[in-house]
Amino acid sequence: MRLSIAIPIYNFADFIVETLDSIVAQDGAGEVEIVVVDGASTDATPQVIADYQTRHPAVRYERLAAKGGIDRDMATAFSLTTGEYCWLFSGDDIMREGALRRALQEIESGCDVYLSQHMEFLSNGRGWTEWPVLNGEGARTFELSNAAERAAYFASAANTEAFFSFMGGMINKRASWNRVGFPEAFDRSCWAHAARLFQLMPKGLKLRFVPECWQDRRPDNDSFMGGGLVKRLALSIDGYNRIADTFFGHDSIEAFHVRRVVREEIGIGSLIMGKFVCALDPEIESRATLDRLAAKMYGDFSWKNLHARFLYATTSAEKIKRWDPEWAAKEEKKALMRRAQRATQALR
């Protein structure tokens, strides 16, 4: 088997059928292994998959005894497949027509990692848009054990997907993936898979970037948002700073570009919006944590960073409300609902 598609899920009963339908309808679906790995879902996932298997018996279902968390369950899903390559596919996204055949063609070149693009649904009437991964034109191959090629790759990164933040955007060679073990220090960080690939870079990691959109990413199911906006921001800011510092050192060119990419991806606007949600719901959203994240994100010296820190320090929650009253009204409604839920739970 050249390629396996591993789909780690947890409580995705509402999404998994649409995802699987987009895969089994592909040209080449009969040539790959499709495995759904369920991290002990508590919803109707087992029943939904059982029904699906009556129509598509080639789809394999593995239910884990307990939820291990996204990092552990992704690694387990990879280990439960048998293909020379494994595509860790998101259980709520849609594979675009022709993507599987292209993936099968690409892996013939024998690289360690293949990185594709996807379509992202943007608000404000922009609709479905190609989401960039690298700046520049055309397909490219990088040997990331070579310092010069690695520096060029990091410098071309457009967002954290270049650093493997989007699980579904990459296909990994099993032999390469298994050269290092599960990075225990990054368990529960949500980025253990990225840490694993960073660890592999100096040892030899040949990456091919394919500037084609192979999937549509669902816009309404960010499972990382469960702990609130500030914790979601901390996942990326703290998480990627830690990965870069651990494997290359804080003063390395690699860490510099990781910090640059995180700044550009999150933007000062998200931090300023965080001030508003902290004022709305201080029980959930920590202003102290947000202030720390702002200092970390804009810690590198530049006039642009100094300006961003000034904006963060001087922009009030009321000004944010005037800037975007529609967004502010939605956040106020969410905060009221959370407070009502907490009050109801306290009375039980």
C-alpha positions as CSV (number, residue, x, y, z in Angstrom):
1,M,0.0,0.0,0.0
2,R,1.5,3.3,-1.1
3,L,-0.8,5.6,0.8
4,S,-3.0,5.5,3.8
5,I,-5.5,8.1,4.9
6,A,-5.8,8.2,8.7
7,I,-8.7,10.3,10.0
8,P,-8.4,10.9,13.8
9,I,-11.7,12.2,15.2
10,Y,-13.5,12.9,18.4
11,N,-17.3,13.6,18.5
12,F,-17.4,14.3,14.8
13,A,-20.6,12.4,14.0
14,D,-22.1,15.5,12.3
15,F,-19.1,15.9,9.9
16,I,-17.4,12.5,9.2
17,V,-19.9,11.2,6.6
18,E,-19.4,14.3,4.4
19,T,-15.6,13.9,4.8
20,L,-15.6,10.2,3.9
21,D,-17.9,10.8,1.0
22,S,-15.4,13.3,-0.5
23,I,-12.6,10.7,-0.2
24,V,-14.3,7.5,-1.4
25,A,-15.6,9.3,-4.5
26,Q,-12.0,10.1,-5.6
27,D,-10.2,8.6,-8.5
28,G,-7.8,6.3,-6.8
29,A,-9.8,5.6,-3.7
30,G,-9.5,1.9,-4.3
31,E,-5.8,2.1,-4.2
32,V,-5.5,3.6,-0.7
33,E,-6.2,2.5,2.9
34,I,-8.8,4.6,4.7
35,V,-8.8,4.4,8.5
36,V,-11.1,6.3,10.9
37,V,-9.5,6.4,14.4
38,D,-12.1,7.4,17.0
39,G,-10.7,8.8,20.3
40,A,-13.6,7.3,22.4
41,S,-16.3,9.7,21.1
42,T,-19.3,10.2,23.3
43,D,-21.6,11.2,20.5
44,A,-23.2,9.0,17.8
45,T,-19.9,8.4,15.9
46,P,-19.8,4.6,16.4
47,Q,-23.4,4.2,15.0
48,V,-22.7,6.7,12.1
49,I,-19.5,4.8,11.1
50,A,-21.2,1.4,11.4
51,D,-23.9,2.5,9.0
52,Y,-21.3,4.0,6.7
53,Q,-19.4,0.7,6.6
54,T,-22.5,-1.1,5.3
55,R,-22.2,1.0,2.2
56,H,-18.4,1.2,2.1
57,P,-16.9,-1.8,3.8
58,A,-13.4,-0.9,2.8
59,V,-13.4,2.0,5.3
60,R,-11.8,0.7,8.5
61,Y,-12.9,1.9,11.9
62,E,-10.7,1.8,15.0
63,R,-12.2,2.9,18.3
64,L,-9.7,3.7,21.1
65,A,-10.4,2.7,24.6
66,A,-10.0,6.3,25.9
67,K,-9.4,9.8,24.6
68,G,-5.7,10.5,24.4
69,G,-5.9,14.1,23.3
70,I,-5.3,15.4,19.8
71,D,-1.5,14.9,19.9
72,R,-1.6,11.3,21.2
73,D,-4.6,10.4,19.0
74,M,-2.9,11.7,15.8
75,A,0.2,9.7,16.5
76,T,-1.9,6.6,17.3
77,A,-3.9,7.1,14.1
78,F,-0.7,7.2,12.1
79,S,0.5,4.0,13.7
80,L,-2.7,2.1,12.9
81,T,-2.2,2.5,9.2
82,T,0.1,0.5,7.0
83,G,0.9,2.6,3.9
84,E,4.4,3.8,2.9
85,Y,2.9,7.3,3.2
86,C,0.2,8.5,5.6
87,W,-2.1,11.5,5.1
88,L,-3.5,12.6,8.4
89,F,-6.7,14.0,7.2
90,S,-9.1,16.2,9.2
91,G,-12.4,14.5,10.0
92,D,-14.4,17.6,9.2
93,D,-12.8,18.8,6.0
94,I,-13.6,18.0,2.3
95,M,-11.2,16.5,-0.1
96,R,-11.3,18.4,-3.4
97,E,-12.0,16.5,-6.7
98,G,-8.8,15.1,-8.1
99,A,-6.7,15.6,-5.0
100,L,-6.1,12.0,-4.2
101,R,-4.8,11.2,-7.7
102,R,-2.5,14.1,-7.5
103,A,-1.3,13.0,-4.1
104,L,-0.6,9.5,-5.4
105,Q,1.4,11.0,-8.3
106,E,3.4,13.3,-6.1
107,I,4.5,10.7,-3.6
108,E,6.3,8.8,-6.4
109,S,9.1,11.3,-6.1
110,G,10.0,9.8,-2.7
111,C,10.2,12.9,-0.4
112,D,9.7,12.7,3.3
113,V,6.9,15.3,3.6
114,Y,4.4,16.7,1.1
115,L,2.8,20.0,1.9
116,S,-0.3,21.2,-0.1
117,Q,-2.6,24.2,0.2
118,H,-6.3,24.3,0.9
119,M,-9.4,26.6,0.4
120,E,-10.4,28.7,3.4
121,F,-13.7,30.4,3.8
122,L,-13.2,34.1,4.7
123,S,-15.8,36.4,6.1
124,N,-16.8,39.9,4.9
125,G,-18.1,38.5,1.6
126,R,-14.7,37.2,0.4
127,G,-15.9,33.6,0.4
128,W,-13.7,30.6,-0.6
129,T,-10.1,31.7,-1.1
130,E,-6.8,29.9,-1.7
131,W,-4.9,29.9,1.5
132,P,-1.2,30.5,1.0
133,V,1.5,28.4,2.7
134,L,4.7,29.7,1.1
135,N,5.5,33.0,-0.6
136,G,6.8,32.7,-4.1
137,E,5.7,30.8,-7.2
138,G,5.6,27.2,-8.2
139,A,6.2,23.8,-6.7
140,R,9.5,23.5,-4.8
141,T,11.6,20.9,-2.9
142,F,13.7,21.7,0.1
143,E,16.2,19.5,1.9
144,L,15.7,20.8,5.4
145,S,18.8,19.2,6.9
146,N,20.8,21.7,4.7
147,A,21.1,25.0,6.7
148,A,20.9,27.2,3.6
149,E,17.9,25.4,2.1
150,R,16.2,25.4,5.6
151,A,16.8,29.2,6.0
152,A,15.3,29.8,2.5
153,Y,12.3,27.6,3.4
154,F,11.7,29.4,6.7
155,A,12.1,32.8,5.1
156,S,9.4,31.9,2.5
157,A,6.8,30.8,5.0
158,A,3.6,32.7,4.7
159,N,1.9,31.3,7.8
160,T,2.3,28.5,10.4
161,E,1.0,25.9,7.9
162,A,4.6,26.0,6.5
163,F,5.5,24.7,10.0
164,F,2.9,22.0,9.9
165,S,0.1,23.6,11.9
166,F,-2.6,22.2,9.6
167,M,-2.6,18.4,10.0
168,G,-4.6,17.8,6.9
169,G,-2.2,19.7,4.6
170,M,0.7,17.3,4.9
171,I,1.5,13.7,3.8
172,N,4.3,12.0,5.7
173,K,6.6,9.1,4.8
174,R,6.3,6.4,7.4
175,A,10.0,5.5,7.5
176,S,11.0,9.2,8.1
177,W,8.2,9.8,10.7
178,N,9.3,6.8,12.7
179,R,13.0,7.9,12.9
180,V,12.1,9.7,16.1
181,G,9.6,8.8,18.8
182,F,6.5,10.6,20.0
183,P,7.8,14.0,21.5
184,E,6.5,13.5,25.1
185,A,7.4,17.0,26.1
186,F,4.9,18.4,23.6
187,D,2.0,16.1,24.5
188,R,-1.2,18.2,25.1
189,S,0.3,21.2,23.2
190,C,-1.7,20.5,20.0
191,W,1.6,20.7,18.1
192,A,3.4,17.4,18.9
193,H,3.3,16.4,15.2
194,A,5.0,19.7,14.3
195,A,7.6,19.2,17.0
196,R,8.3,15.8,15.6
197,L,9.0,17.2,12.2
198,F,11.2,20.0,13.6
199,Q,13.2,17.4,15.4
200,L,13.7,15.5,12.2
201,M,14.9,18.5,10.2
202,P,18.6,18.3,11.2
203,K,18.6,14.5,10.7
204,G,17.3,14.8,7.1
205,L,13.9,15.9,6.0
206,K,13.1,16.4,2.3
207,L,10.0,18.5,1.9
208,R,8.1,19.1,-1.3
209,F,5.6,22.0,-1.5
210,V,2.8,21.5,-3.9
211,P,0.9,24.8,-4.5
212,E,-2.4,23.1,-5.2
213,C,-5.6,23.2,-3.0
214,W,-6.4,19.6,-2.1
215,Q,-9.2,20.3,0.4
216,D,-11.7,22.7,1.7
217,R,-11.3,23.5,5.4
218,R,-14.5,23.7,7.3
219,P,-15.0,27.2,8.6
220,D,-17.3,26.6,11.5
221,N,-15.6,24.0,13.6
222,D,-12.4,25.3,15.3
223,S,-12.2,22.7,18.1
224,F,-9.3,24.6,19.7
225,M,-11.6,27.5,20.6
226,G,-13.2,25.6,23.5
227,G,-11.1,27.3,26.1
228,G,-11.8,30.8,24.9
229,L,-9.9,33.3,22.6
230,V,-6.9,34.0,24.9
231,K,-6.1,30.3,25.3
232,R,-6.5,29.8,21.5
233,L,-4.0,32.6,20.9
234,A,-1.6,31.1,23.5
235,L,-1.7,27.8,21.7
236,S,0.0,29.4,18.6
237,I,2.1,32.0,20.3
238,D,3.5,29.9,23.2
239,G,3.4,26.7,21.2
240,Y,5.4,27.7,18.2
241,N,7.9,29.9,20.2
242,R,8.6,26.8,22.3
243,I,9.1,24.5,19.3
244,A,11.5,26.9,17.6
245,D,13.5,27.6,20.7
246,T,13.7,24.0,21.6
247,F,15.0,22.7,18.3
248,F,16.9,25.6,17.0
249,G,17.5,28.1,19.8
250,H,15.8,31.5,20.4
251,D,18.4,33.5,18.5
252,S,18.4,31.2,15.4
253,I,17.2,32.4,12.0
254,E,14.6,29.6,12.2
255,A,13.2,30.9,15.5
256,F,13.2,34.5,14.1
257,H,11.0,33.4,11.1
258,V,8.7,31.4,13.3
259,R,8.1,34.5,15.4
260,R,7.6,36.6,12.3
261,V,5.1,34.2,10.9
262,V,3.1,33.9,14.1
263,R,3.0,37.8,14.3
264,E,1.8,38.0,10.7
265,E,-0.8,35.2,11.0
266,I,-2.4,36.4,14.3
267,G,-1.9,40.2,13.8
268,I,-2.3,43.0,16.3
269,G,-6.1,43.1,15.6
270,S,-6.6,39.7,17.2
271,L,-4.8,40.8,20.4
272,I,-6.8,44.0,20.6
273,M,-10.0,42.0,20.1
274,G,-8.8,39.9,23.0
275,K,-8.8,42.9,25.3
276,F,-12.5,43.3,24.5
277,V,-13.4,39.7,25.3
278,C,-11.3,39.8,28.5
279,A,-13.4,42.8,29.6
280,L,-16.6,40.9,28.8
281,D,-15.8,37.6,30.5
282,P,-12.8,37.8,32.9
283,E,-13.7,34.5,34.5
284,I,-12.8,32.7,31.2
285,E,-10.5,35.2,29.4
286,S,-7.3,36.2,31.2
287,R,-6.1,39.7,30.6
288,A,-2.8,39.0,32.3
289,T,-2.2,36.1,29.9
290,L,-3.1,38.3,27.0
291,D,-0.7,41.0,28.0
292,R,2.1,38.4,28.3
293,L,1.3,37.1,24.9
294,A,1.4,40.6,23.4
295,A,4.8,41.2,24.9
296,K,6.1,37.9,23.6
297,M,4.7,38.3,20.1
298,Y,6.1,41.8,19.6
299,G,9.3,41.2,21.6
300,D,11.7,41.4,18.7
301,F,13.0,45.0,18.3
302,S,11.7,46.9,15.2
303,W,9.8,50.1,14.7
304,K,6.8,48.1,13.4
305,N,6.7,46.0,16.6
306,L,7.0,49.0,18.8
307,H,4.1,50.6,17.0
308,A,2.0,47.4,17.4
309,R,2.8,47.4,21.2
310,F,1.7,51.1,21.4
311,L,-1.6,50.3,19.6
312,Y,-2.2,47.4,22.0
313,A,-1.5,49.5,25.0
314,T,-3.6,52.5,24.0
315,T,-6.7,50.9,22.3
316,S,-9.6,50.6,24.7
317,A,-12.4,48.0,24.7
318,E,-14.9,50.8,23.9
319,K,-12.9,51.8,20.8
320,I,-13.0,48.2,19.6
321,K,-16.7,48.2,20.0
322,R,-17.0,51.3,17.8
323,W,-14.7,49.8,15.2
324,D,-16.7,46.7,14.7
325,P,-20.1,46.9,16.4
326,E,-21.5,43.7,14.8
327,W,-18.6,41.6,16.0
328,A,-18.8,43.2,19.5
329,A,-22.5,42.4,19.7
330,K,-21.9,38.8,18.9
331,E,-19.2,38.5,21.5
332,E,-21.4,40.2,24.1
333,K,-24.1,37.7,23.3
334,K,-21.7,34.8,23.7
335,A,-20.5,36.1,27.0
336,L,-24.0,36.5,28.3
337,M,-24.8,32.9,27.3
338,R,-21.6,31.6,29.1
339,R,-22.5,33.4,32.2
340,A,-26.0,32.1,32.2
341,Q,-24.7,28.5,31.7
342,R,-22.3,28.9,34.6
343,A,-25.1,30.3,36.8
344,T,-27.4,27.4,35.9
345,Q,-24.6,24.8,36.7
346,A,-23.9,26.5,40.0
347,L,-27.6,26.0,41.1
348,R,-27.5,22.3,40.3
